[in-house]
Amino acid sequence: MRDTRIPLRTGAAPALLLAAAAVAAATATATATATAAATAAPAAGGTAPAAAGPDFQYVGQDDRVHGLTAPKGCVAAEGGGSRAVTNHTRGTATFYREPGCAGAPVERLGPGTVTQVRPYFASVRFPVTG
């Protein structure tokens, strides 16, 4: 009976396969790094892309999303604030049912918090920092 096994060479072939796998992994890593760098790079005008969004957002009674960037002091809630509120400011947002931040606060929302403010709010006070 004849031996029909194919002899396996243990020299150059496995080394070439390992090298090819290393090149493929390095290419994938370089592509991912370049993509991440391009995403984080400033736009052509020299400003960073505004992907992060406003510091403070809420859905109004008008069913529109409203946002404020770097709010300070008392701010009117355009569209009548009523739902989903996101506070990405550095301070606590204090909600009032009356315009001009008058009356008793109805809710306080700490930094980095997302919640519902029911039934509505007409104004919000933010800390005034330097």
N, C-alpha and C positions, 0 to 999 in steps of 0.2 A: 504494500500500500504506500502511496506517495504522500508526502507531507504537503498539505495545501495551505498551510499558514503563510501569511504574507509577513515577511520580516519587517519589524518596526525599527526604524533608525532612531537612535536616541541622541543624536548630535544636533545638527543645524535646524531641523524642522521644529522641535519644541521651542528652541531659542527664538526662531523667527515668529512663531505664534505669540510668545510672550511679548516680544517687541511690538508686534502689531497691536496687541491688546493695550499695551502701555500708550502707544501713539493715539489710539482711539479714545482712551480715557482722558489723556491730556487735551485733545481737541475738544471733547465735550466740556471739560472744565474751563478751557479758555473761552469757548463760546458762551457759556453761562456767565462767566466773569465779565465779558465784554457787554453782554446784554444788560447785566445789572449796572455796570458803569454808565452805559448809555441812558438808562432809565433815570439814574441819579444825577446825571450831568446837567448843568444849566442849559437853558434854551439858547438859541442863537443870539437873542438880545441881551444875554448876560444875566438873566434872572432864572431862578429855579422854577420848574413847572409847578402849577398850583393844584397838584393832585390831592393834597391833604384836605382841602376844603376849609370852610370857616371854623373859627374857634367855638362858636355857639350856634346851634341850629335848632329849629323847632318847626312843627307842622302847624299852620294856622287854621282858624275856623274857615278860611277860604280854600282849604285843601291844597295849599301851596307850601313848599319848603322855603323857609326864610333863614338867612344866615347872617351872622355878624363876625367881623374879624377885629380882634383886639378891643372888645367893648369896654367902656369905663363909665362909671356913674349910672344914672337912671336912664334906661332906654325904653322907648315905646315898643310894644309888641305889634308890629304891623301885621294886618290880617287877623288879629285877635288870636293869641296863642291858646291852643287847646289840647294838643297831643304831643307825642314823642318829642322829647327835649334831650339834646346832647350838649353837655358842658365840657368842652376841651380847653377852657381857660385855666389860668393858674389859681383862680379864686372861686369862692362860693357865689353862686347866683341866687338871689333872693327874689321870689315872685310875688306880685301884688295883683289883686283883682281890679284895683283902681288905676287910672292913668297917673303918671307923675310919681309913681312909687308911693302913693298915699294909702293910708289905712294899715291894717295888720297884715303881715306877710302870710301867704297861704302855703308856701313851700320854700325850702332851701335845698339847693342842689350843689354838692361838692364838686371839686375838680375831677374830671375824668369819669363823670357819671352820666348814665342814660336812664331816663324814666318817663313816666306819663305825669302830666300835671293836669288834674281834673278839678272842676269842670272847665276852667279857662283862666287866663291871666292877661292883663292889659299892659303891664310894664314889668321890667326886671332891673334890679340894681346889681351892679358889679363893683368890686373894689376898685378904687382909684389908686394905682401904684405908679411910681416914678418912672 
